[in-house]
Amino acid sequence: MKLLINLLIIIAIVALAVYQIYRHFRSSRQGKCAACEYDCEIKRLAKHRPPSD
């Protein structure tokens, strides 16, 4: 029984780690500024910038 509980805990930790790594790589493909979750002034200015021709 202890072995089963330990295996479930290990599987949960590994699954969480894989999910976090996947999320990091998915967001890093958008570039350095797009990957950060912090809403800084540069990101706000980039959102409101008119499209260039």
C-alpha positions in Angstrom: 0.0 0.0 0.0 2.9 2.4 0.8 4.4 1.6 -2.5 1.2 2.5 -4.3 0.9 5.8 -2.5 4.5 6.7 -3.1 4.1 5.9 -6.8 1.0 8.1 -7.0 2.9 11.0 -5.4 5.9 10.6 -7.7 3.6 10.4 -10.8 1.8 13.6 -9.6 5.1 15.5 -9.1 6.5 14.3 -12.5 3.3 15.3 -14.3 3.3 18.7 -12.7 6.9 19.2 -13.7 6.2 18.2 -17.3 3.2 20.5 -17.5 5.3 23.4 -16.2 8.0 22.8 -18.7 5.5 22.5 -21.6 3.8 25.7 -20.5 7.2 27.5 -20.3 8.3 26.4 -23.8 4.9 27.2 -25.3 5.0 30.8 -24.0 8.7 31.3 -24.8 8.0 30.8 -28.5 6.2 34.2 -28.5 9.4 36.0 -27.6 10.9 37.3 -24.4 8.4 40.0 -23.7 5.4 37.9 -24.6 6.5 35.1 -22.4 6.5 37.1 -19.2 3.2 37.2 -17.3 4.0 40.6 -15.8 2.0 43.5 -17.4 4.8 46.0 -17.7 4.7 49.4 -19.3 6.5 48.2 -22.5 3.8 45.6 -23.1 1.0 48.1 -22.5 2.6 50.5 -25.0 3.0 47.7 -27.6 -0.6 46.8 -27.3 -1.8 50.4 -28.0 0.7 51.1 -30.8 -0.9 51.7 -34.2 -0.1 49.1 -36.8 2.9 50.1 -39.0 2.4 50.3 -42.8 
